Amino acid sequence: AQKITQTQPGMFVQEKEAVTLDCTYDTSDQSYGLFWYKQPSSGEMIFLIYQGSYDEQNATEGRYSLNFQKARKSANLVISASQLGDSAMYFCAMSPYNQGGKLIFGQGTELSVKP
Amino acid sequence: ETGVTQTPRHLVMGMTNKKSLKCEQHLGHNAMYWYKQSAKKPLELMFVYSLEERVENNSVPSRFSPECPNSSHLFLHLHTLQPEDSALYLCASSQDVVQRTGAFFGQGTRLTVV
């Protein structure tokens, strides 16, 4: 069965420090995409970063980077220089390329940034 | 401005009511989705439309009926819902169903069934 596991229900980080949010996934598919989304209290899901299963380099988008370890089936999100506005729920998701656009989400990690 | 707009933002309905959720995207995307987000549970995919054709129905009860009249609009028609259907309903769109660039989500409709 395909599954995303986020083992950290809640995380705290000091402003300006880096934080790593964990994500592991389970799939037998060879071709898939991995995603991170941010959900503030307002409700919308904001796309942050994408990693393809065949991409050899880790994806980066500004202060976000994805630490992709394919053999371990992990796709951790690293946020550098945390800001107060980073406080939100963060969801890891996977989309097998042969499953019609389906995004499989983890249960999320609530990140709180302390001033 | 995410490019995906959902209305209404909040909806309270009785179990015998009929209502519809609306989603609109102006991103030129070909695929649109409905997701359900319940408390303490991961987001669940409900329906996928590609070029106005339904390509996935993820075992959703028939009291939820999607409609995609064109590539920019997606509706979710609701009738005889149950209290356990109370949740945040999120619409999303992506360039294609093979997701290499991420889906864009609307702000959701917070549905309460009484």
Interface residues (C-beta under 8 A of the other chain):
Chain A: I4 G33 F35 Y37 S42 G43 E44 M45 I46 F47 Y50 G52 F91 A93 S95 Y97 Q99 G100 G101 K102 L103 I104 F105 G106 Q107 G108
Chain B: T2 A31 Y33 Y35 K40 K41 P42 L43 L45 V48 S50 V55 E56 N58 L88 L90 A92 S94 D96 V97 V98 Q99 R100 T101 G102 A103 F104 F105 G106 Q107 G108 R110
